Amino acid sequence: MKKIILSLFFIFPLFYSCKSVPLDLKTYSPAAVISVYSNPSVPWYNERTNSETVDDGILSGAVNRLINKTNPEVETSQERINQAASILYEKLKDSGLEVITPQNLENSSVYKNTGKDFFDYIGNTVPAAGYNAITSSNGKLNRMLCKESGSKSVLYVNFRFQKILAKDGVRNKGVSARLVMTVFATDSNGKKIVSREYKAVSENYTPFINTSNWDKEELISFFPALEEKLITQFINDYIAYY
Protein backbone atom coordinates (compact mmCIF):
# COMPACT_ATOMS: atom_id res chain seq x y z
CA MET A 1 0.00 0.00 0.00
CA LYS A 2 2.85 2.35 0.85
CA LYS A 3 4.43 1.68 -2.56
CA ILE A 4 1.20 2.53 -4.37
CA ILE A 5 0.79 5.80 -2.50
CA LEU A 6 4.42 6.72 -3.12
CA SER A 7 4.07 6.07 -6.86
CA LEU A 8 0.97 8.25 -7.12
CA PHE A 9 2.76 10.98 -5.24
CA PHE A 10 5.43 11.19 -7.92
CA ILE A 11 3.10 10.74 -10.91
CA PHE A 12 0.63 13.51 -9.97
CA PRO A 13 3.12 16.43 -10.17
CA LEU A 14 4.14 15.26 -13.65
CA PHE A 15 0.56 15.46 -14.97
CA TYR A 16 -0.03 18.73 -13.16
CA SER A 17 3.07 20.39 -14.58
CA CYS A 18 2.18 19.39 -18.15
CA LYS A 19 -1.32 20.80 -17.85
CA SER A 20 -0.21 24.06 -16.24
CA VAL A 21 1.94 25.25 -19.16
CA PRO A 22 -0.39 27.06 -21.61
CA LEU A 23 0.54 27.80 -25.19
CA ASP A 24 1.47 31.45 -25.72
CA LEU A 25 1.04 32.63 -29.32
CA LYS A 26 3.70 35.26 -28.73
CA THR A 27 6.26 32.49 -29.13
CA TYR A 28 4.89 32.08 -32.66
CA SER A 29 5.03 35.78 -33.55
CA PRO A 30 4.72 37.24 -36.11
CA ALA A 31 1.43 35.50 -36.88
CA ALA A 32 -0.25 35.69 -40.28
CA VAL A 33 -4.04 35.92 -40.11
CA ILE A 34 -4.82 34.16 -43.38
CA SER A 35 -8.62 34.01 -43.38
CA VAL A 36 -11.54 35.54 -41.49
CA TYR A 37 -14.98 34.61 -42.82
CA SER A 38 -18.56 33.83 -41.81
CA ASN A 39 -21.89 32.44 -42.97
CA PRO A 40 -24.09 34.78 -45.05
CA SER A 41 -27.26 34.70 -42.91
CA VAL A 42 -28.45 34.07 -39.35
CA PRO A 43 -30.03 30.59 -39.25
CA TRP A 44 -31.91 29.16 -36.28
CA TYR A 45 -29.86 27.11 -33.84
CA ASN A 46 -31.61 24.13 -32.21
CA GLU A 47 -30.17 23.32 -28.79
CA ARG A 48 -31.83 19.94 -28.61
CA THR A 49 -30.33 18.64 -31.84
CA ASN A 50 -27.21 20.85 -31.80
CA SER A 51 -27.93 21.83 -35.39
CA GLU A 52 -29.20 24.65 -37.58
CA THR A 53 -32.84 24.45 -38.63
CA VAL A 54 -32.27 26.37 -41.86
CA ASP A 55 -29.04 25.35 -43.51
CA ASP A 56 -26.88 27.66 -45.63
CA GLY A 57 -26.55 24.74 -48.00
CA ILE A 58 -26.01 24.59 -51.73
CA LEU A 59 -29.60 25.27 -52.81
CA SER A 60 -31.59 26.06 -49.67
CA GLY A 61 -29.17 28.75 -48.52
CA ALA A 62 -28.99 30.43 -51.92
CA VAL A 63 -32.78 30.41 -52.33
CA ASN A 64 -33.39 31.74 -48.82
CA ARG A 65 -30.89 34.54 -49.30
CA LEU A 66 -32.49 35.51 -52.59
CA ILE A 67 -35.98 35.60 -51.08
CA ASN A 68 -34.81 37.44 -47.97
CA LYS A 69 -32.23 39.75 -49.54
CA THR A 70 -33.75 42.80 -47.81
CA ASN A 71 -33.76 41.02 -44.46
CA PRO A 72 -31.25 42.71 -42.07
CA GLU A 73 -30.08 39.25 -41.00
CA VAL A 74 -28.88 38.76 -44.59
CA GLU A 75 -28.00 42.23 -45.87
CA THR A 76 -25.71 43.03 -42.89
CA SER A 77 -23.55 39.92 -43.33
CA GLN A 78 -20.56 41.85 -44.72
CA GLU A 79 -20.81 44.46 -41.98
CA ARG A 80 -20.90 41.76 -39.29
CA ILE A 81 -17.78 39.93 -40.45
CA ASN A 82 -15.88 43.16 -41.16
CA GLN A 83 -16.51 44.28 -37.60
CA ALA A 84 -15.43 40.92 -36.21
CA ALA A 85 -12.20 41.03 -38.24
CA SER A 86 -11.49 44.57 -37.05
CA ILE A 87 -11.99 43.64 -33.38
CA LEU A 88 -9.78 40.57 -33.81
CA TYR A 89 -6.96 42.55 -35.42
CA GLU A 90 -7.00 45.32 -32.82
CA LYS A 91 -7.08 42.93 -29.88
CA LEU A 92 -4.25 40.81 -31.29
CA LYS A 93 -2.15 43.95 -31.74
CA ASP A 94 -3.05 45.30 -28.29
CA SER A 95 -1.95 42.02 -26.76
CA GLY A 96 1.54 42.49 -28.18
CA LEU A 97 1.31 39.90 -30.96
CA GLU A 98 2.85 41.01 -34.25
CA VAL A 99 0.16 40.47 -36.89
CA ILE A 100 0.56 39.94 -40.63
CA THR A 101 -2.63 40.45 -42.66
CA PRO A 102 -3.42 39.65 -46.32
CA GLN A 103 -2.54 43.25 -47.17
CA ASN A 104 1.03 42.28 -46.26
CA LEU A 105 0.87 39.19 -48.49
CA GLU A 106 0.67 40.99 -51.84
CA ASN A 107 3.94 39.40 -52.94
CA SER A 108 2.99 35.92 -51.76
CA SER A 109 2.32 33.78 -54.82
CA VAL A 110 1.03 31.03 -52.54
CA TYR A 111 -1.67 33.25 -51.06
CA LYS A 112 -2.66 34.66 -54.45
CA ASN A 113 -3.02 31.18 -55.91
CA THR A 114 -5.00 29.72 -53.04
CA GLY A 115 -8.14 29.05 -55.05
CA LYS A 116 -11.77 29.34 -54.06
CA ASP A 117 -13.78 26.22 -53.44
CA PHE A 118 -17.29 25.47 -54.70
CA PHE A 119 -18.98 27.00 -51.64
CA ASP A 120 -17.30 30.34 -52.27
CA TYR A 121 -18.63 30.50 -55.81
CA ILE A 122 -22.23 29.97 -54.67
CA GLY A 123 -21.87 32.66 -52.01
CA ASN A 124 -21.99 30.32 -49.05
CA THR A 125 -19.17 32.11 -47.25
CA VAL A 126 -18.58 35.82 -46.59
CA PRO A 127 -14.91 36.82 -46.18
CA ALA A 128 -14.04 39.94 -44.24
CA ALA A 129 -12.84 42.85 -46.38
CA GLY A 130 -9.33 42.14 -47.64
CA TYR A 131 -9.50 38.40 -46.85
CA ASN A 132 -10.29 35.26 -48.79
CA ALA A 133 -12.68 32.69 -47.35
CA ILE A 134 -10.19 29.83 -47.10
CA THR A 135 -12.24 27.05 -45.53
CA SER A 136 -9.54 24.37 -45.42
CA SER A 137 -5.77 24.12 -45.35
CA ASN A 138 -2.97 21.59 -45.12
CA GLY A 139 0.51 21.39 -43.69
CA LYS A 140 2.26 22.08 -47.00
CA LEU A 141 0.17 25.19 -47.69
CA ASN A 142 0.76 26.56 -44.19
CA ARG A 143 4.51 25.94 -44.36
CA MET A 144 4.69 27.80 -47.68
CA LEU A 145 2.54 30.68 -46.38
CA CYS A 146 4.81 31.07 -43.36
CA LYS A 147 7.91 30.98 -45.57
CA GLU A 148 6.65 33.61 -48.01
CA SER A 149 5.17 35.89 -45.34
CA GLY A 150 8.04 35.58 -42.88
CA SER A 151 5.58 34.50 -40.16
CA LYS A 152 6.03 31.86 -37.48
CA SER A 153 2.38 30.84 -37.50
CA VAL A 154 -0.84 31.12 -39.50
CA LEU A 155 -4.38 31.66 -38.16
CA TYR A 156 -7.75 30.87 -39.73
CA VAL A 157 -10.86 32.28 -38.02
CA ASN A 158 -14.47 31.42 -38.82
CA PHE A 159 -17.54 33.09 -37.29
CA ARG A 160 -20.95 31.43 -37.38
CA PHE A 161 -23.83 33.86 -36.74
CA GLN A 162 -27.02 32.21 -35.46
CA LYS A 163 -30.25 32.97 -33.60
CA ILE A 164 -31.86 31.00 -30.80
CA LEU A 165 -35.21 31.01 -29.01
CA ALA A 166 -35.28 32.89 -25.71
CA LYS A 167 -37.53 31.03 -23.28
CA ASP A 168 -39.45 31.74 -20.11
CA GLY A 169 -39.84 28.21 -18.82
CA VAL A 170 -41.49 26.39 -21.71
CA ARG A 171 -42.82 29.60 -23.28
CA ASN A 172 -40.97 31.15 -26.22
CA LYS A 173 -40.62 34.85 -25.41
CA GLY A 174 -38.31 36.10 -28.15
CA VAL A 175 -35.06 35.66 -30.07
CA SER A 176 -31.45 35.88 -28.85
CA ALA A 177 -28.25 36.07 -30.86
CA ARG A 178 -25.80 33.16 -30.79
CA LEU A 179 -22.23 33.27 -32.07
CA VAL A 180 -19.68 30.51 -32.65
CA MET A 181 -16.04 31.35 -33.33
CA THR A 182 -13.59 28.69 -34.51
CA VAL A 183 -9.85 29.35 -34.48
CA PHE A 184 -7.30 27.10 -36.17
CA ALA A 185 -3.56 27.79 -36.21
CA THR A 186 -0.36 26.01 -37.16
CA ASP A 187 3.30 26.79 -36.64
CA SER A 188 5.76 27.38 -39.48
CA ASN A 189 6.23 23.61 -39.85
CA GLY A 190 2.52 23.13 -40.50
CA LYS A 191 1.96 21.55 -37.08
CA LYS A 192 -1.36 22.35 -35.40
CA ILE A 193 -0.97 24.57 -32.34
CA VAL A 194 -4.55 25.85 -31.86
CA SER A 195 -7.90 24.26 -32.66
CA ARG A 196 -10.59 25.80 -30.51
CA GLU A 197 -14.27 26.64 -30.69
CA TYR A 198 -15.91 29.41 -28.65
CA LYS A 199 -19.66 29.93 -28.18
CA ALA A 200 -21.84 32.62 -26.62
CA VAL A 201 -25.50 33.64 -26.48
CA SER A 202 -26.60 37.24 -25.95
CA GLU A 203 -27.99 38.14 -22.53
CA ASN A 204 -30.60 40.31 -24.23
CA TYR A 205 -33.34 39.16 -26.57
CA THR A 206 -35.79 40.82 -28.92
CA PRO A 207 -39.43 39.98 -28.07
CA PHE A 208 -41.74 38.34 -30.58
CA ILE A 209 -43.97 40.78 -32.43
CA ASN A 210 -46.02 37.73 -33.31
CA THR A 211 -45.23 34.01 -33.50
CA SER A 212 -43.10 34.38 -36.63
CA ASN A 213 -41.84 37.96 -36.46
CA TRP A 214 -39.29 39.87 -34.39
CA ASP A 215 -37.15 43.00 -34.65
CA LYS A 216 -34.34 41.74 -36.87
CA GLU A 217 -32.31 44.93 -36.60
CA GLU A 218 -32.37 44.68 -32.81
CA LEU A 219 -31.25 41.06 -33.04
CA ILE A 220 -28.29 42.06 -35.24
CA SER A 221 -27.32 44.73 -32.70
CA PHE A 222 -26.51 41.98 -30.16
CA PHE A 223 -23.65 40.51 -32.22
CA PRO A 224 -20.85 43.07 -31.66
CA ALA A 225 -20.82 42.34 -27.92
CA LEU A 226 -20.61 38.62 -28.64
CA GLU A 227 -17.73 39.17 -31.09
CA GLU A 228 -15.88 41.16 -28.44
CA LYS A 229 -16.55 38.50 -25.81
CA LEU A 230 -15.35 35.49 -27.82
CA ILE A 231 -12.28 37.22 -29.23
CA THR A 232 -11.32 38.34 -25.71
CA GLN A 233 -11.69 34.75 -24.47
CA PHE A 234 -9.37 33.55 -27.22
CA ILE A 235 -6.79 36.24 -26.43
CA ASN A 236 -6.90 35.38 -22.71
CA ASP A 237 -6.49 31.68 -23.46
CA TYR A 238 -3.55 31.90 -25.85
CA ILE A 239 -1.71 35.19 -25.39
CA ALA A 240 0.02 36.18 -22.16
CA TYR A 241 0.09 39.86 -21.22
CA TYR A 242 3.63 40.69 -20.11
N, C-alpha and C positions, 0 to 999 in steps of 0.2 A: 504493500500500500504506500509506503514511504517513497519507493522508487517511482510509482505512478505520479504521485503529487510533485515530486522533484522534476520529472520530465515535463509536466504541464507548466511548471513554473518557468522553465527555460523556453518553451515553445511560445507561450503567450506574448512575451515582449517582441518576438520576431514578427508575428502577425501584426501586432499593434504598430510597430515601427514602419512596416510596409504601407499600411493604410493611412498613416498620418503624414505622408509626404505627397502633397498635391502637385499636380502638374502646373507649372507657371508658364504661360505663353510668352512671357518676356524672354525666356531662354531660346525661343524660336523666332526672335525678332531680327529683321523686319518680317512682317507677315503680309502676304498678298491676299486681299479679299477678292476672290475670283468671280463669285456670283452671288447676287442677292435677288431673290425673285419670290413671287407669290402666286396664289390662285386668282382667277379673274372675277370671282363673285363671292358671296357670303352664304354658303349652303348651311342647311340645318345640321346640327350635330346631335346625334341620338346617344345619350349616356348609356342606355340599356344595352345597345348593340355595339357601342363604340364605333360608330360609323356615321357617314354623312347620308342624309335622306335623299338629297338631290346631288347627284354626282356631276362634277365638271368633266364628264367623260367626252368621248369622241363626238357623239351626235347630240346627246342630251344637253351637255354643257353649252355647245355652240347654239343650239336652238333656244335654250333658255336665255342666253345672253342677247340673242337677237330680239326676242320678244320683249325682254325687260331692259333694253338698252338705255332707257331713260330712268331706270331705277337707280337711286343713289348707291345701293349696294353693289351695283355693277359699274356705273359711270365714274366712281371715285377710286377704282382699283389702282390706277397709276399713282394717284395722290397718296394712297395708303402705303404702297411699297416704297415710294420715294421718301416719305417721312421716316419709315422704318430704317431705310438705308442711311439716311442722314443722322439719325440718333445713334445707330451702330458705329458709324465712322467717328463721330464726335466723342463718344464714350471710350472707344478704343484708344483714340489719341490722348484723351484726358487721363487715361490710366497709365500712360507712359509707353504704350506699345507703338513701335514705328509701323505705320500702315502703308502698304502699296495698293493703289486702286487701279482699275482698268485704264484710267487716264494715263497712268505711268507705264502701261504695257503697250504703247503704240508701236514700239519696235519689236515686239514679241511676235514672231511668225507663228509660234505655237498657239498663242491666244487668238490671233486673227483667224487661224484655220480650224479652230475648234467649232465644228459645224453644229447647226441646229438639228434637233431631232423632230420626229413627226408631230409631237405634241406642241412644239413651238409654232409650227406652220399653221396649225388649226387654232392658234390663239388660246391654248390651254394653260399657258404660263405668262406671267407679267413680270419682266425684269425691271429692276429699278433703273432710273435714268443713268446711262453710261455703262450699264452692265449687260451681259448676256445671260439668258436663263439656262445655265449649264446644269442639267438635272442628274448627271452621272459623271464619274471620273474613274481613273485607274492610276495605278502606281507610276506607270511610265509617263503619262500625261503630267502628273503632279511633279515628278522629278524634272521634267523639261521646263515646266512653268517656273519652278524655283530657279533653275539654272539661268533662264533668259531674263527673269525679273530681278535676280540677285537677292531673292527672299530665302528665308530659312523655313518657311511654312506657307501653306495655302489654306484658305478658309472658304467654305461654301455655306451660305445661309438661306434657308427657305422659311417663309412665313405662310401659315395657313389661316386665313380669316374665316371664322364661322359664327353662327348664331345658335343660341340654346334657349329653351323655354325656362323662364323664371317661374318658380312655383311657390304657392302658399299652401303647404300641405300637399293635397292631391289636386288643388285648383291651379290651373295655368293663369298667371296674372300678367305676364308680359314676356318680353324678349331681352336677353342679355347677350353681350358680345363675348366670344370665346376666341382665343388666339393660341396657336401652336407654333413654336419656333424650333427648327432643327438646325443644329450646327455640326458640320463635319470638317475636320482638318487633318492634314498630314504634314509630316516633316519633309525636309528636302530630299530624303531618300524614298519618299512615297509611302512611308509607314504611318498608319493611323495614330493620331495622338488625341483627337477629340471626336466623339460621336455621342451627341447628347440632344435630348428633346425636352423642351420647356413648355408648360401649359399654364394658362390663366383664364379666369372668367371674370368679367366686370362685376364690381360690387353693385353698380346701378343697373337698372333695367328700364326699358321704355314700355309703358302699359299698352295693353291691347286697345285699339280703337273699336274693333269688333273682333270676332273670332279668327279672322284671316287678314287683319290689317294692323299696322303699328307705324310709329314715326321712324322711318328708315334713316333719316338724317340724324336723328338723335342717337340711334343705334350706332351709326358710323362714328359719332363723336366719342364713343367709349374706347375706340381702338388705340389712340395715341398713348393713353395711360398704360394700356396693356403692353404696347411695344416697349415703352420705357421700363416697365417692370421686368419683363423677360430678359431684355438686353442687360439690365443691371445685374440680374441673377447670374447670367453667363459670365459677365466681367468679374463678379465676386468669386465665382467658382474657379476661374482659370487664370486670373491675373492678380498678382500680389501688388499692393500699393506700398512701395518703399523706394 
